[in-house]
Amino acid sequence: SKHLKVLERAGLITRGRQAQWRPCRLDAGPLREVADWTAEYQRFWEQRYDRLGEYHRYDGLRAVAPMETIANPALQAYYVAQRSRVGVRLIDPAGTRGALTRTIAEGGLVGLVADRDLGGTSRPVKLFGATTALPVGPALLALQTGAPTWVTGIRRSGPGAYTARLIPLDVGRAGAADPRLPLHERVARLMAAQARAYERIVADAPDQWW
């Protein structure tokens, strides 16, 4: 079938022949390579989250981050407990605006996944000349709270080494500061600036964009 051909091209199955039958055998080797690669990223993010949370806790700052629910309840509980231990509170993406607004008003920090729609609201933007959809939440939250906002990306810079880049998202330069403009227009302008920041970050290492 079409799906078996895809798996065969990926090197995940091998086919034999027995009379009119074409038995398939699973080759887990490539999957182990993927598992090793993702494990490296898991270790990296866990270390960075721990250090970020420890810094925030030391400095007296509260950190909140929406996180989509994982299908595995034990793994979900592990992540929630681990982040809580270092001062990062994970919350469900649905209906988070009140919690995020309160955190900012109280001087806390909010971390958002802004290149993927976790909350079910998005609008089209141009990214590298093509139309795609980004969530409106980060831009809307920035405009409604006036909180300083950065677009952040992390890339591999060597064996076991990573480099972070933070680009300030300036509401004024984006043309989104004028209160006479409709809110949806201000959000659209800020999201366009957000997309330009993504382009700059991806351009640092386009082979790592996935």
Buried (B, 14 or more C-beta within 10 A) or exposed (E): EEEEEEBBEEEBBEEEEEEEEEEBEEBEEEEEEEEEEEEEEEEBEBEEBBEBBBEBBEEEBBBBBBBEEEEEEEEBEEBBEBBEEBBBBBBEBEEBEEBBBEBBEEEBBBBBBBBEBBBEEBBEBEBEEEEEEBBBBBBBBBBBBEBEBEBEBBBBEEEEEBEEBEBEBEBEEBBBBEEEBEEEEBBBBBBBBBBBBBBEBBEEBEEEBE
